[in-house]
Amino acid sequence: MPAADPATGPRHLDFARVEELQRAGCWDDAGELLASEARTLVTAGAELVLLCTNTMHEVADQIGEASNFPLVHIADATADAVGAAGMTSIGLLAPAYTMEQDFYVGRLATARARCARAQRSGPPGP
């Protein structure tokens, strides 16, 4: 298998900076940071960008709009796979933030894929 092109291969971000922006509630700044990285990939020849973090899908639309390129939204790809399999209800393993916001669960619901929610009766297991 040929080595990844460093210009269009994976972009490694300092996630500490992204996390700092998340904690401060600076979602627009986090979106611009990722949009800048995405523009670098597109300029280098990438035809499609994949955002490899659930939580940052909070700003996926901002990233796509700011960069004017196709961005695969993980919830859309998930909904497509669920529909293609003839299913409507899925189990989603995700941090509480991802489950509580519309950027993921709401987008799945729009595509008629329902996230099953288990009720906990005690603390999480090991």
N, C-alpha and C positions, 0 to 999 in steps of 0.2 A: 504494500500500500504506500503510495507516495506521501511524503511529509506534507503537512499543512502549510499553505502559503502564509507567512507571517503577517502579510498585509490584510488578508481576508480571513485568516484563521481566527480562533477564539480570541476575544479581547479580555484580558484579565484586569479587573478593576480592583482598586483598593476598597474592599467592601466596608472597611471601618468608616470611610468617608460617607458612603451611602447610608450606613446605619446611623451615623451622626445626624444626617439630614432627616432620616425617618423619625428619630427620637425627638428632634426639634420641631417636627411637623412641617418641615420645609419641602413638601412634596414637589412643588414646581421646580425648585433647585435640583432636586434629585432627578426629576424627569429631564431637565436640561443637561445634566451631567451624562445621563445615559443616551440622550439624543445626540450629543456631541460625539460620543463613542460610536454610535450607530452611523452617523454621517461619515466618520472616518472609514468604516467598513464599506459603505456604499461607494465612496470616492475611490476606494481601492479595488472595486469591482464586484463586491457582493451584490447579488440580485435579490436576496431575501435576508431578513434579520430575524433571529430567534432570541427572545428574551428568556434566559434560563434562571429565573427566580420568580416564584409565585407572588410574593408580596409586591414586587416592583411592577406587577401588572396593574397596580393602582394607577400608574402613570403611562400605561402602554399606549393609550390613544394620543396622549401628549407627545410621546416619543415619535410615533408614526407620523403625526401631523407636522411636527417641527422638522422632520427629516425627509418627508415626502418619499417614502419607500415602503414596500410591502413588509409588514411586521406580522409574524405568526403569533396570534394571541392564544395562549395555552388553553383557555376556556373554550374558544371556538374549536380548536383541534380536538379537545376532549368531547365536546358536544357532537362533533361530526363522527367520532369513533363510537360513541354511545348510540347514536342514531343508526349508524351502519350495522351495529350488532343487534339492532331491534330492541334495545333496552331503553328504559326511561328513568331508572333510579340507580344512583351510583353511591359508593362510599368514598368520601374524600378525606384523605389524611392530610391535614394542614394545620398550621398554627391558628390560634383563636382569631387573630386579626384577619387572616384570609377568610375564615368562615363567617365573620361578622360583617364584612363589607360586601357591597354589590359588585365590585370589579371582577369578582370570580363567580360566586354563588348566584348573584343576580343575572349575570350574563349566561350562565348555564340554564337558569330558569327561563330566560327569554327563548332559549333554544329547546325548551320543553324537556330538559334533563333535570331531574330532581335529586338533590343531595340528601341521602338518608342521614338522619341525625340520631345518634345513640345518646340516651340520657345516662349520665354517670350517677351511680348511687353512692360513690365514695371516692377517695383519692385515686389518681391514676396508678396503675400497677407498674411493676419494674420493667 
